[in-house]
Amino acid sequence: MTSTFTLRNESYHDLSDEHLGKEEREVYDAIAEMEPVSDRMLAVVTGKSINRITARRNALVHKWGAVIDAGKFFDPFTKRNVTLWRTRP
């Protein structure tokens, strides 16, 4: 018996447009192009609000398993440590 978890994690190899929404695809492509990248960096480059970025990135991390934590970074703008993201190898 195959679990839903296994199927979901295997599906990151097939992230076609029929699986991802338009904004999820835009965020995924931006992460792939800029990695490693923080949510704020994504918001600046894409012109989308941070709330739209984090929602789509969370789906890519938790629902699709296509994006993973790439470490921490001190953001001089926010003066906080932030998570950097990258696509799963």
MOBELKA-V653210 format. One record per backbone hydrogen bond with DSSP energy under -0.5 kcal/mol. CO is the residue of the C=O (numbers start at 0). NH is the residue of the N-H. E is the energy in kcal/mol with one decimal. If there is no record, write none. Layout:
co = [CO | CO]
nh = [NH | NH]
e = [E | E]
This chain:
co = [2 | 3 | 4 | 5 | 6 | 8 | 9 | 10 | 12 | 13 | 15 | 15 | 20 | 21 | 22 | 23 | 24 | 25 | 26 | 27 | 28 | 29 | 30 | 36 | 37 | 38 | 39 | 40 | 41 | 42 | 48 | 49 | 50 | 51 | 52 | 53 | 54 | 55 | 56 | 57 | 57 | 58 | 58 | 59 | 59 | 65 | 67 | 70 | 72 | 72 | 73 | 74 | 74 | 79 | 81 | 83 | 83 | 84 | 84 | 85]
nh = [6 | 7 | 8 | 9 | 10 | 11 | 12 | 13 | 14 | 15 | 18 | 19 | 24 | 25 | 26 | 27 | 28 | 29 | 30 | 31 | 32 | 33 | 34 | 84 | 41 | 42 | 43 | 44 | 45 | 46 | 52 | 53 | 54 | 55 | 56 | 57 | 58 | 59 | 60 | 61 | 62 | 62 | 63 | 65 | 66 | 87 | 85 | 83 | 74 | 81 | 75 | 78 | 79 | 74 | 72 | 69 | 70 | 35 | 36 | 67]
e = [-1.9 | -2.7 | -2.4 | -2.0 | -1.2 | -0.8 | -1.3 | -1.6 | -0.5 | -1.0 | -1.7 | -2.0 | -2.5 | -2.1 | -2.4 | -2.7 | -2.8 | -2.1 | -2.5 | -2.6 | -2.0 | -2.2 | -2.0 | -2.5 | -2.1 | -2.3 | -2.4 | -2.4 | -2.8 | -1.7 | -2.0 | -2.8 | -1.6 | -1.7 | -2.9 | -2.5 | -1.6 | -2.0 | -2.0 | -3.3 | -0.5 | -1.5 | -2.0 | -2.3 | -1.1 | -2.5 | -2.2 | -3.1 | -0.8 | -3.2 | -0.8 | -2.3 | -0.9 | -3.0 | -2.1 | -3.3 | -0.5 | -0.6 | -1.8 | -3.1]
